[in-house]
Amino acid sequence: MTKSIIIVGAGIAGLSAGCYGQMNGCQTKIFEMHNLPGGLCTSWKRKGYTFDGCIHWLVGSGPGNSLHRIWQELGALQGRDIVNYEAFMHITGNNGKTLVLYTDPDRLERHLKALSPADAGLIEELCDGVRLFARFDPPMDKPRELCGLFDGLRMIVKILPFMKAMGKYSKTSIPDFAARFSDPFLREALPLALYFEQPYPMFALLMTLAWMHTGIAGYPIGGSLDLARAIERRYLGLGGEIRYRSRVEKILVENGRAEGVRLADGTEHRADVVISAADGRSTIFDMLDGQYVDEEIRTRYAEWPVFPPVVQVSLGVERDISAEPHMVTYLLEEPIAVGGEAHRHLVVKNYSFDSTMAPAGKSVLQVLFASNYGTWKELYADRERYEAEKQAVAIAVIDRLERRFPGLADQVEVVDVATPMTTERYTGNWQGSIMAWPTSTETVGKEEMRRTLPGLEDFYMVGQWVEGGGLPPVVASGRDVIHVICHKDGRPFVTCLP
């Protein structure tokens, strides 16, 4: 008998679950509140320009990594050009110095030693870490629920050469590592290596540079929505069905078993299994009325901070800026005010390397700020104040960029400001978060939650709220949940390429 599955949300996790469900003979249907696929993995057009809201780099974009096969199975990479960066990030100080995070560890080591010869030993430690983790590729062929003793032993053998370094750099934050430098510029700049000054573990930076060094974490030309559309085509080609503009209001439960959904329009739809790829808090406390929780779930949603939401200022500029680096963080002498908070650095992304983002001879620039949800929610209650603050932020950003690119202010053709309220409105993500739970030295390895809820059968959750943020765990979670369902039914789990 064919198993029917309803999936809530057509983000990357939902599309992944749908594709693998169809590959394994299930009849799947996705209900999506928006009119587009992708969820947070999206972009939008404004007067000929495309503003991207997600992908900066994609782990698994090249062969030699377990995720590459998954992206291929989903039809995301076939025929797609990939840009592999020579430098992940430039960080420019007020003193004229620039830290360039080259993806080649040999080049990075030479550059850092030229900046600070006195820190040679620490620089060698950093670059040796990149070289070490370039060989790291843990197996991803089985979901954690199905891993037995043999799988555990295989995993230990696979990660044994890396365990000491993983333990060390998972408990050392990037700011703490940076504090060991004698050079004041490196102490200030390195904590900004992953965009915002957060207590990210050093392991995250080393892995990012290692992935880029081996050519498995490039940027897919066309950006986020184009990638999501490719997976949507794969899903529909496998026989799946998507209902857009169909907000799920309730998950229907009978006798402790999920049996369908009720939409905002009042219609009800039944299935053998329900998978939510939607916002975690909305799923648990709204769609299911908080009836299927335990202490772990209550504590997580009551006490854990979410990943900071962002304000994104996107500019369409009548100017060719292709000679400039693709990502620069500028340290500011005078802070810039965003939503009542003072920011002392400017994260600027230059999309000139992707010709699909702007008309010929023109460019897209984006500036990102970590922000505060509560402030923007309060502003949003008074739309006049909200719009005024957005305009003020845009004016301040253009002013700062004008100092770096004289004449740019007169060349700006399009201005778009997205806030945490924009994210919440279009994706339903709790507090406008873009990455669910933050990774820090305190939480590393603890981001994962169970895919099931206590007391509820035939129901699963996928996506960042149960796996941690970022596209790699999200896309894998959709695959894994179908693997778990097949195992429960006593059927082999199968995959195929387009």
C-alpha positions as CSV (number, residue, x, y, z in Angstrom):
1,M,0.0,0.0,0.0
2,T,1.4,3.5,-0.9
3,K,2.1,5.6,2.1
4,S,0.7,9.1,2.0
5,I,2.7,12.0,3.6
6,I,1.8,15.6,4.2
7,I,4.7,18.0,4.5
8,V,4.3,21.4,6.1
9,G,6.6,23.9,4.4
10,A,8.4,24.0,1.0
11,G,11.7,25.2,2.3
12,I,14.8,23.2,1.5
13,A,14.1,20.6,4.3
14,G,10.5,20.2,3.1
15,L,11.5,19.8,-0.5
16,S,14.2,17.4,0.4
17,A,11.8,15.2,2.4
18,G,9.3,15.4,-0.5
19,C,11.9,14.3,-3.1
20,Y,13.1,11.4,-1.0
21,G,9.6,10.4,-0.2
22,Q,8.7,10.2,-3.9
23,M,11.9,8.3,-4.6
24,N,10.8,5.7,-2.0
25,G,7.3,5.2,-3.4
26,C,5.4,7.5,-1.1
27,Q,2.6,9.9,-2.2
28,T,3.7,13.3,-0.8
29,K,2.0,16.7,-0.8
30,I,3.6,19.9,0.4
31,F,1.6,22.8,1.8
32,E,3.4,26.1,1.7
33,M,2.1,29.4,3.1
34,H,4.2,31.5,0.6
35,N,3.9,31.5,-3.2
36,L,7.5,30.4,-3.7
37,P,9.7,27.5,-2.6
38,G,12.8,27.8,-0.5
39,G,11.7,29.3,2.7
40,L,14.8,31.2,4.0
41,C,16.7,30.0,1.0
42,T,15.3,32.8,-1.2
43,S,16.0,35.9,-3.2
44,W,13.8,38.7,-4.6
45,K,13.8,41.0,-7.6
46,R,13.6,44.8,-7.6
47,K,13.7,46.8,-10.9
48,G,16.1,44.4,-12.7
49,Y,18.2,43.6,-9.7
50,T,18.2,40.4,-7.7
51,F,18.8,40.5,-3.9
52,D,19.8,37.2,-2.3
53,G,18.9,36.4,1.2
54,C,20.7,33.2,2.0
55,I,23.6,31.5,0.3
56,H,27.1,32.8,0.8
57,W,28.7,29.4,0.3
58,L,27.3,25.9,-0.1
59,V,29.0,22.9,1.5
60,G,28.8,20.0,-0.9
61,S,29.0,22.2,-4.0
62,G,32.0,20.1,-5.2
63,P,32.9,16.4,-5.1
64,G,34.8,14.9,-2.3
65,N,32.2,15.5,0.4
66,S,29.2,13.4,1.6
67,L,26.8,16.2,0.9
68,H,27.7,16.5,-2.8
69,R,25.7,13.3,-3.5
70,I,22.6,14.6,-1.7
71,W,22.6,17.9,-3.7
72,Q,23.0,15.9,-6.9
73,E,20.1,13.5,-6.0
74,L,18.0,16.6,-5.5
75,G,19.0,18.0,-8.9
76,A,20.4,21.2,-7.3
77,L,23.9,21.2,-8.9
78,Q,23.5,19.7,-12.4
79,G,24.5,22.3,-15.0
80,R,25.2,24.9,-12.4
81,D,28.4,27.0,-12.4
82,I,30.2,27.2,-9.0
83,V,32.4,30.0,-7.9
84,N,35.2,28.9,-5.5
85,Y,36.6,31.9,-3.6
86,E,40.3,32.6,-3.3
87,A,39.6,34.6,-0.2
88,F,36.7,34.0,2.1
89,M,36.6,37.4,3.7
90,H,38.6,40.7,3.8
91,I,38.6,42.6,7.1
92,T,39.8,46.2,6.8
93,G,40.8,48.3,9.7
94,N,41.0,52.0,10.4
95,N,44.8,51.8,10.3
96,G,45.0,50.8,6.6
97,K,45.6,47.1,7.4
98,T,43.6,44.4,5.8
99,L,43.2,40.8,7.0
100,V,42.6,38.6,4.0
101,L,41.3,35.1,4.9
102,Y,42.7,33.2,2.0
103,T,41.2,29.8,1.5
104,D,44.7,28.3,0.6
105,P,46.3,27.8,4.1
106,D,49.8,28.2,2.7
107,R,48.9,31.6,1.2
108,L,47.0,32.5,4.4
109,E,50.0,31.6,6.5
110,R,52.4,33.8,4.5
111,H,49.9,36.7,4.6
112,L,49.4,36.5,8.4
113,K,53.1,36.3,9.1
114,A,53.6,39.4,6.9
115,L,51.0,41.2,9.0
116,S,52.4,40.0,12.4
117,P,55.8,38.1,12.3
118,A,55.7,38.0,16.1
119,D,52.7,35.8,16.0
120,A,54.3,33.1,13.8
121,G,53.6,30.2,16.2
122,L,49.9,31.0,16.6
123,I,49.5,31.6,12.8
124,E,51.0,28.2,12.1
125,E,48.6,26.6,14.6
126,L,45.6,28.2,12.8
127,C,46.8,27.2,9.3
128,D,47.7,23.7,10.4
129,G,44.1,23.4,11.7
130,V,42.8,24.3,8.3
131,R,45.1,21.7,6.7
132,L,44.0,19.0,9.2
133,F,40.2,19.5,8.7
134,A,40.6,19.6,4.9
135,R,40.7,15.8,5.3
136,F,37.6,15.6,7.5
137,D,34.4,14.1,6.0
138,P,32.2,12.3,8.5
139,P,29.8,9.7,6.9
140,M,26.3,10.9,6.4
141,D,24.7,7.8,4.9
142,K,22.5,7.0,7.9
143,P,20.3,9.0,10.3
144,R,21.5,9.0,13.9
145,E,18.4,7.0,15.0
146,L,19.4,4.0,12.8
147,C,23.1,3.9,13.7
148,G,24.1,0.8,15.6
149,L,27.3,-0.4,17.2
150,F,29.1,-1.1,13.9
151,D,28.2,2.4,12.6
152,G,29.5,3.9,15.9
153,L,32.8,2.1,15.5
154,R,33.1,3.2,11.9
155,M,32.5,6.8,12.9
156,I,35.1,6.6,15.7
157,V,37.7,5.2,13.2
158,K,36.8,8.0,10.7
159,I,37.1,10.8,13.2
160,L,39.9,9.5,15.4
161,P,42.7,11.5,13.7
162,F,40.6,14.7,14.3
163,M,39.2,14.1,17.8
164,K,41.9,16.0,19.8
165,A,41.7,19.0,17.5
166,M,37.9,18.9,17.4
167,G,37.7,18.8,21.2
168,K,40.2,21.7,21.5
169,Y,38.7,24.0,18.9
170,S,35.1,23.3,19.8
171,K,35.7,24.6,23.3
172,T,37.8,27.6,22.1
173,S,35.9,30.6,20.8
174,I,37.1,32.7,17.9
175,P,37.4,35.8,20.2
176,D,39.4,33.8,22.7
177,F,41.7,32.5,20.1
178,A,42.1,36.0,18.6
179,A,43.0,37.4,22.1
180,R,46.2,35.3,22.0
181,F,47.6,37.4,19.2
182,S,50.1,40.1,20.1
183,D,49.1,42.2,17.1
184,P,46.2,44.5,18.1
185,F,44.7,44.5,14.6
186,L,44.5,40.8,14.4
187,R,43.0,40.6,17.9
188,E,40.3,43.0,16.7
189,A,39.7,41.6,13.2
190,L,39.7,37.9,13.6
191,P,36.5,37.7,15.8
192,L,34.7,39.2,12.8
193,A,35.7,36.3,10.5
194,L,32.2,34.8,10.4
195,Y,30.4,38.1,9.8
196,F,29.3,39.0,13.4
197,E,31.2,39.0,16.6
198,Q,29.6,36.0,18.3
199,P,31.2,33.3,20.5
200,Y,31.5,30.9,17.6
201,P,33.8,28.0,18.2
202,M,37.1,28.2,16.4
203,F,36.2,24.8,14.9
204,A,33.6,26.6,12.8
205,L,36.1,28.9,11.2
206,L,38.7,26.2,10.6
207,M,36.1,24.0,8.9
208,T,34.8,26.8,6.7
209,L,38.3,27.6,5.4
210,A,39.0,23.8,5.1
211,W,35.9,23.3,3.0
212,M,36.7,26.2,0.8
213,H,40.3,25.1,0.4
214,T,39.2,21.7,-0.9
215,G,36.7,23.2,-3.3
216,I,33.6,21.8,-1.8
217,A,32.1,25.0,-0.4
218,G,31.6,27.3,-3.4
219,Y,28.8,29.7,-4.4
220,P,26.2,28.4,-6.9
221,I,25.7,30.9,-9.7
222,G,22.0,32.0,-9.7
223,G,21.8,32.2,-5.9
224,S,19.3,30.9,-3.4
225,L,15.9,31.0,-5.1
226,D,17.4,29.5,-8.3
227,L,18.7,26.6,-6.2
228,A,15.4,26.1,-4.5
229,R,13.6,26.2,-7.9
230,A,15.9,23.5,-9.2
231,I,14.9,21.2,-6.2
232,E,11.2,22.2,-6.7
233,R,11.5,21.0,-10.4
234,R,13.1,17.8,-9.2
235,Y,10.3,17.2,-6.7
236,L,7.5,17.9,-9.2
237,G,9.3,15.7,-11.8
238,L,9.2,12.8,-9.2
239,G,5.4,13.2,-9.0
240,G,5.1,15.3,-5.9
241,E,2.5,18.0,-5.4
242,I,2.9,21.5,-3.9
243,R,0.0,23.7,-2.7
244,Y,1.2,27.3,-2.5
245,R,-0.6,30.0,-0.5
246,S,-1.8,27.2,1.8
247,R,-1.0,28.1,5.4
248,V,-1.3,25.2,7.8
249,E,-3.2,26.3,10.9
250,K,-3.4,23.0,12.8
251,I,-2.0,19.5,12.7
252,L,-4.9,17.1,13.2
253,V,-4.4,14.4,15.8
254,E,-6.6,11.4,16.6
255,N,-5.8,8.9,19.4
256,G,-2.2,10.1,19.7
257,R,-1.5,9.9,16.0
258,A,-1.0,12.7,13.5
259,E,-3.4,12.2,10.7
260,G,-3.5,15.4,8.7
261,V,-3.7,19.2,8.7
262,R,-6.2,21.9,8.7
263,L,-5.5,25.0,6.5
264,A,-6.3,28.6,7.3
265,D,-9.1,28.4,4.8
266,G,-10.7,25.7,7.0
267,T,-10.1,22.7,4.6
268,E,-8.8,19.5,6.1
269,H,-6.3,17.1,4.4
270,R,-5.5,13.6,5.7
271,A,-2.4,11.4,5.3
272,D,-0.6,8.5,7.0
273,V,2.3,10.6,8.1
274,V,2.7,14.4,8.8
275,I,6.2,16.0,8.6
276,S,6.6,19.6,9.6
277,A,9.4,21.5,8.0
278,A,8.0,24.8,9.3
279,D,9.2,26.9,12.2
280,G,9.7,24.8,15.3
281,R,8.0,27.0,17.8
282,S,4.9,27.5,15.6
283,T,4.7,23.8,14.9
284,I,4.9,22.7,18.6
285,F,3.0,25.4,20.4
286,D,0.5,26.7,17.7
287,M,-0.2,23.9,15.3
288,L,-0.1,21.3,18.1
289,D,-1.2,23.6,20.9
290,G,1.8,22.7,23.1
291,Q,0.3,19.3,23.9
292,Y,3.3,17.2,23.0
293,V,6.2,18.5,24.9
294,D,8.6,17.5,27.6
295,E,11.0,19.3,29.9
296,E,13.8,19.4,27.2
297,I,11.5,21.0,24.7
298,R,10.1,23.5,27.2
299,T,13.6,24.5,28.4
300,R,14.9,24.9,24.8
301,Y,12.2,27.2,23.7
302,A,12.0,29.1,27.0
303,E,15.6,29.6,27.8
304,W,17.8,29.2,24.7
305,P,18.6,32.3,22.7
306,V,17.9,32.1,19.0
307,F,20.5,33.0,16.4
308,P,20.4,36.8,16.0
309,P,18.1,38.0,13.3
310,V,19.5,40.3,10.7
311,V,18.9,43.6,9.0
312,Q,19.9,43.4,5.3
313,V,20.3,46.6,3.2
314,S,20.5,45.7,-0.5
315,L,21.5,48.3,-3.1
316,G,21.2,48.1,-6.9
317,V,24.0,50.4,-8.1
318,E,24.7,51.8,-11.6
319,R,28.4,51.0,-11.3
320,D,30.7,48.1,-12.1
321,I,32.3,47.1,-8.8
322,S,33.6,43.7,-10.0
323,A,37.2,44.6,-9.2
324,E,36.4,44.8,-5.5
325,P,36.5,41.7,-3.2
326,H,33.2,39.8,-2.8
327,M,33.1,40.2,1.0
328,V,34.6,42.9,3.1
329,T,34.1,43.9,6.7
330,Y,35.1,47.5,7.4
331,L,36.0,48.4,11.0
332,L,34.4,51.8,11.6
333,E,35.8,54.8,13.6
334,E,32.2,56.1,14.1
335,P,29.5,53.5,14.9
336,I,26.4,53.3,12.8
337,A,23.0,53.1,14.5
338,V,20.7,50.3,13.4
339,G,17.5,49.7,15.4
340,G,18.8,51.6,18.4
341,E,22.1,49.6,18.5
342,A,25.5,50.9,17.7
343,H,27.5,48.8,15.2
344,R,31.2,49.3,14.8
345,H,31.7,47.3,11.7
346,L,30.1,47.1,8.3
347,V,29.7,43.7,6.5
348,V,29.5,44.3,2.8
349,K,28.8,41.7,0.2
350,N,29.6,42.4,-3.4
351,Y,27.7,40.2,-5.9
352,S,29.6,41.2,-9.0
353,F,30.9,37.7,-9.4
354,D,27.3,36.5,-10.2
355,S,26.2,38.1,-13.5
356,T,22.6,37.0,-12.9
357,M,22.2,39.5,-10.0
358,A,22.4,42.8,-11.9
359,P,22.2,44.1,-15.4
360,A,25.5,44.4,-17.3
361,G,27.8,47.1,-16.0
362,K,25.8,47.4,-12.7
363,S,26.2,45.8,-9.3
364,V,24.5,44.6,-6.2
365,L,25.9,45.5,-2.8
366,Q,24.5,44.1,0.5
367,V,25.2,45.2,4.0
368,L,24.3,42.9,6.9
369,F,23.8,43.7,10.6
370,A,23.0,41.4,13.5
371,S,20.0,43.0,15.1
372,N,17.4,42.8,17.9
373,Y,14.0,41.3,17.3
374,G,12.3,43.1,20.2
375,T,13.3,46.5,18.9
376,W,12.0,45.9,15.4
377,K,8.8,44.3,16.7
378,E,8.1,47.4,18.7
379,L,8.8,49.6,15.7
380,Y,6.6,47.5,13.5
381,A,3.6,48.3,15.7
382,D,3.9,51.9,14.4
383,R,4.4,51.5,10.7
384,E,5.4,55.1,10.3
385,R,8.2,54.8,12.8
386,Y,9.2,51.4,11.3
387,E,9.5,52.8,7.8
388,A,11.4,55.8,9.1
389,E,13.9,53.6,10.8
390,K,14.4,51.5,7.7
391,Q,15.0,54.7,5.7
392,A,17.5,56.1,8.3
393,V,19.5,52.8,8.2
394,A,19.6,52.9,4.4
395,I,20.8,56.5,4.4
396,A,23.5,55.8,6.9
397,V,24.7,52.7,5.0
398,I,24.9,54.7,1.7
399,D,26.7,57.5,3.5
400,R,29.4,55.0,4.7
401,L,29.7,53.3,1.4
402,E,30.0,56.7,-0.3
403,R,33.2,57.3,1.7
404,R,34.6,54.1,0.4
405,F,33.3,54.5,-3.2
406,P,33.0,58.2,-4.0
407,G,30.1,59.0,-6.2
408,L,28.2,55.9,-5.3
409,A,25.4,57.7,-3.6
410,D,24.3,59.2,-6.9
411,Q,24.5,55.8,-8.6
412,V,22.1,53.9,-6.3
413,E,19.1,53.0,-8.3
414,V,17.3,50.6,-5.9
415,V,17.3,50.4,-2.1
416,D,15.7,47.5,-0.2
417,V,15.8,47.0,3.6
418,A,14.8,43.7,5.1
419,T,14.4,43.5,8.8
420,P,13.7,40.7,11.4
421,M,10.0,41.5,10.8
422,T,10.4,40.8,7.1
423,T,11.9,37.4,7.9
424,E,9.2,36.6,10.3
425,R,6.4,37.7,8.0
426,Y,7.6,35.8,4.9
427,T,9.0,32.6,6.6
428,G,7.2,32.4,9.9
429,N,10.6,31.9,11.7
430,W,10.4,32.6,15.4
431,Q,11.8,36.0,16.3
432,G,12.9,36.5,12.7
433,S,15.9,34.2,13.3
434,I,17.7,33.0,10.2
435,M,19.7,30.1,11.7
436,A,17.6,28.8,14.6
437,W,19.9,27.9,17.6
438,P,23.3,29.7,17.7
439,T,26.5,27.7,17.8
440,S,28.8,28.6,20.5
441,T,31.4,26.9,22.7
442,E,28.6,26.2,25.2
443,T,26.1,24.8,22.7
444,V,28.3,23.1,20.1
445,G,27.0,19.5,19.5
446,K,23.8,20.3,21.4
447,E,21.8,22.0,18.6
448,E,20.1,18.8,17.5
449,M,16.7,17.8,18.9
450,R,14.6,14.7,18.4
451,R,12.6,14.6,15.1
452,T,9.6,13.2,17.0
453,L,7.5,14.6,19.8
454,P,6.6,12.7,23.0
455,G,3.1,11.0,22.8
456,L,2.6,11.7,19.1
457,E,2.9,9.0,16.5
458,D,3.3,9.3,12.8
459,F,4.7,12.8,13.1
460,Y,8.2,14.1,12.4
461,M,10.0,17.5,12.3
462,V,12.8,18.4,10.0
463,G,14.9,21.5,9.3
464,Q,17.0,23.9,11.3
465,W,14.9,23.8,14.6
466,V,15.8,20.1,15.1
467,E,19.2,19.9,13.3
468,G,20.8,23.3,13.7
469,G,21.0,26.1,11.2
470,G,22.5,26.2,7.7
471,L,21.6,24.4,4.5
472,P,23.8,21.2,5.0
473,P,22.0,19.9,8.1
474,V,18.6,21.1,6.7
475,V,18.9,19.2,3.4
476,A,20.2,16.1,5.1
477,S,17.3,16.1,7.6
478,G,14.8,15.7,4.9
479,R,16.6,12.7,3.5
480,D,17.1,11.2,7.0
481,V,13.4,11.4,8.0
482,I,12.4,9.4,4.9
483,H,15.1,6.9,5.7
484,V,13.7,6.5,9.2
485,I,10.1,6.1,7.9
486,C,11.3,3.4,5.5
487,H,13.1,1.6,8.3
488,K,10.0,1.7,10.4
489,D,8.0,0.2,7.6
490,G,10.6,-2.5,7.0
491,R,11.3,-1.2,3.5
492,P,14.8,-0.5,2.0
493,F,15.6,3.2,1.6
494,V,16.6,4.0,-2.0
495,T,17.9,7.1,-3.8
496,C,18.5,8.0,-7.4
497,L,20.0,10.7,-9.5
498,P,17.9,12.7,-12.0
